Amino acid sequence: MRRTLPQAVPFLARRRGVLLRLGGWSLLESAQTFLGGYGVAAALDRGFLAGQPVVGLGWLAVAAAAVVAGGAATHRVFHRLADLVEPLRDGLVRRVVGSALSSAVAGRGGRTGHAALSRLTHQTEAARDGFAGLVMVTRSFVFTTAGVVVGLATLAPALLLVVLPPLAAGLVLFIAALRPMAARQQDFLRTDEELAARIGSDVAGLRDIVACGAEARAADAAGELIDAQTRAARALARWAAVRTLALGLAGQAPVVLLLAAAPWLQARGVTAGELLGALTYLTQALLPALNTLMTGLGTAGTRLLVILDRLTGPDEPPAPGSSTAPAVRAVEQDAAAGAVEPDAAASAPAPAPAPDSGPRSRGAVTAPAGARPRTPGPRQPAPQQGTPAEPDAAAPSLELRSLSFSYGPGATPVIDCLDLLVEPGEHLAVVGPSGIGKSTLFGLVAGLLEPDRGTLLIGGAPVHRPDRDPSAARRALIPQEAYVFGGSLRDNLLYLCPGGVPTSDVEAAVRAVGLDGVVRGLGGLDARIDPAALSQGERQLVALARAYVAPARLVLLDEATCHLDPAAEARAERAFADRPGTLLVIAHRLSSARRADRVLVLDGVSATAGRHEELLERSPTYRDLVGQWHPQAG
Ligand SMILES: Nc1ncnc2c1ncn2[C@@H]1O[C@H](COP(=O)(O)OP(=O)(O)OP(=O)(O)O)[C@@H](O)[C@H]1O
């Protein structure tokens, strides 16, 4: 109201002539209302009850003629209405086109363009229809009520004593409910839009959601919006009940009171005809007008306010990456929470050798004696607003204590009582037979899955779902199915850096992971890319460069290099190993396991960790895997 009224008042003031003409024709409609009740009263008192049926019929004919004249007046009202609502639509269209052009000139095309199209077509039409409806119901109510009040006063002023108090009380209740009802209507529209946007983006990103194992998270997020919409709908329904109460008070209570007070009114000289005339006013004129007003104002009116607010309010700036699937964005741990400070492990002295406490449980695995700190990597982006609290630099990069997880209440645990310590800067390869739980473990570490039991700490802090974890930007999971969206290569690479980073850092990431050839081939960082035209390996390189330039300290590569040839994979993995931070890789080649500081072997019975040579001696599962890898990998 605050934003819309200041613009509505001058609009109406410029159209005083149209409003006067509308008022003039509406006055004729009031005459029809007046004559409707008065004619019935006179027909009874002066005609039929007085033994003069011809006079009675005459008065009824007067009332009928008034209806015909009122119809002609209503016809003229519709003509005048066009003079009021068409300029509103034209003004809104001009405004939307102007603002879309300004956005396009300012380089904010895409999303703003789509929004402008919807505003130009659906929303301006809805505003025009809503405004027309509002003018009609308000006008009709005002002039009908005027006709009824004058009619009742003319018949017998005592009738007003019975009719006016409940009418006024009902109107006051209705007006008091308008504001909260508008707010609830706005809540409902907002939640409806949020749900539609979420489902739209989930459908568009379905392949990636499935590829990243983010189904549960996507379902949770949509479920929360559905719950919010249900709450909004219930709140709206409660206010609709208040509106019905107001209608009952203003429209139906006067009828009941009139009947109940009939003896009292008759004692004050009110005739049977006057009582019938009053009833005609209430049931034939006031009640329908009230009903239309309350329904019209309560729904169309509040919707009109919301639409006008959007059409005349400021443009929404396009959200970075808004065309992409939010669930996938969360999977890749978008860095919305802020960029990371220079890595603690890069500047800290080498961590003290972790005491090997031996197996603590079935899956007890501790950090290696002297995991090496990373050599300084590319310059990290400066801290941004919203950067989560610095984690405990002395804490292990990743710590699992008795961690257990199964996919269902009765299912066999995939991860069972696993203990693991990974020191800052360590490079850990996770290996194991197919289906043993490697991706599940990464899903737990990324916060996409919730453990059934046990503790999971990253940098000493508990892990939560990415969308509820201010530290989520400190970890990045790159799944096997690389997420690449249509847009510039630069947009794709900066997907996890909403605050942006210098071009030199992007170029360093591109060189480090071996994407430089692809960038040159495509025509530079600002070239637009068609995801479907890239090979699977090229898409993986894009995802790797994106993770490399991101502020994440803990990078999880879940077979993220499986489409690269061994040399390209080696280059990418070395780049991540040299980058500040901790690296966890699901290895599917011997070379990948050998490059790691330590290897974690999952075999379903126990978890074992150690250097490649140690494991060849200690772990039969590892020996088997190496035996299978040997012929192809080297
Ligand atoms: N969403 C799920 N619901 C139920 N069971 C699942 C789900 N995802 C995985 N599993 C099961 O959990 C077990 C571990 O799967 P996971 O994908 O973690 O293994 P993996 O070691 O990564 O396999 P691979 O090497 O073949 O990718 C498998 O038995 C798998 O069928």
The ligand as an SDF file (V2000), in Angstrom:
LIG
                    3D

 31 33  0  0  0  0  0  0  0  0999 V2000
   20.4640  -43.8610   -2.2160 N   0  0  0  0  0  0  0  0  0  0  0  0
   20.6990  -45.1250   -1.8810 C   0  0  0  0  0  0  0  0  0  0  0  0
   19.7360  -45.8640   -1.3260 N   0  0  0  0  0  0  0  0  0  0  0  0
   19.9620  -47.1550   -0.9580 C   0  0  0  0  0  0  0  0  0  0  0  0
   21.1390  -47.7650   -1.1060 N   0  0  0  0  0  0  0  0  0  0  0  0
   22.1360  -47.0750   -1.6570 C   0  0  0  0  0  0  0  0  0  0  0  0
   21.9710  -45.7110   -2.0680 C   0  0  0  0  0  0  0  0  0  0  0  0
   23.1420  -45.2740   -2.5880 N   0  0  0  0  0  0  0  0  0  0  0  0
   23.9950  -46.2960   -2.4940 C   0  0  0  0  0  0  0  0  0  0  0  0
   23.3940  -47.3640   -1.9390 N   0  0  0  0  0  0  0  0  0  0  0  0
   24.0070  -48.6430   -1.6460 C   0  0  0  0  0  0  0  0  0  0  0  0
   25.0410  -48.4150   -0.7220 O   0  0  0  0  0  0  0  0  0  0  0  0
   26.1460  -49.2290   -1.0210 C   0  0  0  0  0  0  0  0  0  0  0  0
   27.3740  -48.3450   -1.1850 C   0  0  0  0  0  0  0  0  0  0  0  0
   27.2010  -47.5490   -2.3500 O   0  0  0  0  0  0  0  0  0  0  0  0
   28.3180  -46.4980   -2.7960 P   0  0  0  0  0  0  0  0  0  0  0  0
   27.8260  -45.8140   -4.0250 O   0  0  0  0  0  0  0  0  0  0  0  0
   28.6680  -45.6630   -1.6530 O   0  0  0  0  0  0  0  0  0  0  0  0
   29.5290  -47.4680   -3.1470 O   0  0  0  0  0  0  0  0  0  0  0  0
   30.8700  -47.1310   -3.9060 P   0  0  0  0  0  0  0  0  0  0  0  0
   31.9330  -47.8180   -3.1580 O   0  0  0  0  0  0  0  0  0  0  0  0
   31.0270  -45.6750   -4.1270 O   0  0  0  0  0  0  0  0  0  0  0  0
   30.5910  -47.8520   -5.3150 O   0  0  0  0  0  0  0  0  0  0  0  0
   31.2670  -47.5930   -6.7380 P   0  0  0  0  0  0  0  0  0  0  0  0
   32.7280  -47.8080   -6.5880 O   0  0  0  0  0  0  0  0  0  0  0  0
   30.6400  -48.6430   -7.6060 O   0  0  0  0  0  0  0  0  0  0  0  0
   30.8890  -46.2150   -7.1390 O   0  0  0  0  0  0  0  0  0  0  0  0
   25.7890  -50.0020   -2.2680 C   0  0  0  0  0  0  0  0  0  0  0  0
   25.3510  -51.2810   -1.8770 O   0  0  0  0  0  0  0  0  0  0  0  0
   24.6630  -49.2270   -2.8740 C   0  0  0  0  0  0  0  0  0  0  0  0
   23.7880  -50.0590   -3.5860 O   0  0  0  0  0  0  0  0  0  0  0  0
  1  2  1  0
  2  3  1  0
  2  7  2  0
  3  4  2  0
  4  5  1  0
  5  6  2  0
  6  7  1  0
  6 10  1  0
  7  8  1  0
  8  9  2  0
  9 10  1  0
 10 11  1  0
 11 12  1  0
 11 30  1  0
 12 13  1  0
 13 14  1  0
 13 28  1  0
 14 15  1  0
 15 16  1  0
 16 17  2  0
 16 18  1  0
 16 19  1  0
 19 20  1  0
 20 21  2  0
 20 22  1  0
 20 23  1  0
 23 24  1  0
 24 25  2  0
 24 26  1  0
 24 27  1  0
 28 29  1  0
 28 30  1  0
 30 31  1  0
M  END
$$$$
